[in-house]
Amino acid sequence: MVRVTCGSPGTTCTPAPSPPTRIPVHSASGKYAVKLFWMGCWRKVILDDLIPFDAEGRSLLPQCENESELWLPILSKAIIKIASLNYNSGDGDSEVSECL
């Protein structure tokens, strides 16, 4: 697992103040909250910004062309997390991989 930073390797983002327009910003703490509508309810999922990589250094989650954009891997992690919780409880009919 590697902590994702924006910009060139070794640099970090300076988080912007939380805007009232609800525009996503990079989190200095590496923690994100994602709100998903799942199984008829809004769910809040708390995640970190650690992205898993394979032995060749390729991300195991979907990535944007611009790798400093975190929205796609964060969203993917949120979907996987909430689907796996549902799957492990025995309530789900689908595999986690089908959600992506």
Summary of the structure (lengths in Angstrom):
residues: 100
radius of gyration: 14.8
end to end distance: 20.1
largest distance: 43.1
contacts: 202
relative contact order: 0.17
helix: 22%
strand: 22%
